[in-house]
Amino acid sequence: MEMMDCPHCGILLPVRRRAAGRAEYYGRPGVHPDVRQLRSRSDLSAGGTRDVPRPDLVHGARRGGRFGTDGRRLLRTAVRVEEGGHPRLRLWLLSAGALILVGIGAGPASAGGPLSYERREVAGVELHVIEIDLNDRRLVVSPAVAARGIGHGEEFSAFIERLAPAAAINGTFFDKTTLRPVADIVIDGKLAHFGGMGTAVAFAQDGVDFVRLPKSQHVDWCDHGAAIAGGPLLVWEGFAKPSPGGEGFGDPAVFARAAPRTAIGITAQNHLLLVTTARGTSLGKLAAAMRSMGCLYAFNLDGGGSAAMWFRGKMIVTPKRPLTNVICLYVRDSSTSRKPLRPPRGLDWRSGHRPRPVLHFAAGDVRVWAHLPREWAGKQSVIVEADALLPEGWLVSVRLDDEMTPTVSAKHLPAELHLDLSRLTAGKHRIWIEILDGESRTVGGIERIFLLGTAGHHAW
């Protein structure tokens, strides 16, 4: 007898072919998830039929099996699949008092709409794929870290229970000893963790960016509400490029020929793909599969024992260890914006993209972030923000070279301080960013040397 995946839950079941493209599935018992219970014969009129949205679907009930909790006996349970349309589940009440549960329609139960899950074989690789149409502005994607914060782990099931996402996968790599992630994580517009390596997917109000990051350097995430980095890179501008060199990944397990993988990618139509492999595969094969699914940009995430996937009440892939971070999809009650999304962008700092480098320092008990210019030329600005209000009389000061008085200053944070670098001569220059108290004494600050005409991250 032929074997096929159940279109509702992916369980491999025996199938008996019927005419008109139909197939009836029979197999081992197992209750279909994300369904409601049908408890009473009164739901049906004698000898009639009625469409029942999402009733319990029990595979392989033999004669004498039970349905639900009311003890009603089944002759059999079948899932009947036809070409086209969506599943509609129907119950027939037989004169003998037995129930037969039949599904009419085709395709996965989760197919269609802005959010779907499907098990696919693409370019010879078996994949679990969650597809998210980000053009539906009710859908919001964001990473999350363990409940106790950076440096702690949490069971994937606990993440799901605490955050209640519609879908989720594991996030970026982390050190198994310290439990600290290796790459940048941005949540609610704030840098939750700095890693300084790999490629990031970053979500802005107007669209999605895939950003190749400068190694070991802070960049500015103020334009993005959420971001998470990983790697190695799989697809860039539509070309498969599994190129780990220069991204900072050195763990041999990442480059194993065949290992369980997780990846994230986006198509030209702003469909975000969250992907885990059904079995071990290589980075090259995964890159080819992501490209075959139409990804313009894609990169690898943590995998192996960390591979995890959840979709609408069902654990698709169960991780073998606690996780430190995940990627979640939420469905809001209303759209977050009425503006259509722009096409996805690939931003590469090595090819002209100028992310703002970010410097950190303390001024007393106040933590300060200084976003340097994107490049050291022309009219630029320094953005300074802090985790608390500055005390009365304090101010932030920016000085250039040997100037004794501030070039620009501000009393309240956050503040954008504008600089005219066009008046400087070529060569090396120095910039001071300081917090001064009411008596103009330096409470905290930082300095950098920069070369006029270079990118912002070229400062030391």
ABEGO torsion letter per residue (X at the ends): XBBBBBAAAGBBBBBBBBBGGBBBBBEBBEBBBGBBBBABAAABBBGBBBBBBGBBBBBGBBBGBBBEAAGBBBABBBBBBBBEEBBBBBBBBBAAGBBBBBBBEBEBAABEEABBBBBBBBGGBBBBBBBBBAABAABBBBBBBBAAEBGBBBBAAAAAAAAGBABBBBBBBBBAAAGBBABBBBBGGBBABBAGBEBBBBBBAAEBBBBBBBBGBBBBAAABABBBBBOBBABBGGBBBBBABGAGBABAAAABABBBBBBBBBBAAGBBBBBBBABBBBAAAAAAAAAAAGBABBBBBBBEAABBBBBGGBBABBBABBBABBBBBBBBABBABABBBBBBBBBBAAAGBBBBBBBBBBBEABBBBBBBBABBBEBBBBBBBBABBBBBGBBBBBBBEABABBABBBABOBBBBBBBAAABBBEBBBBBBBBBBAAGBBABBBBBBBBBGBBAABBX
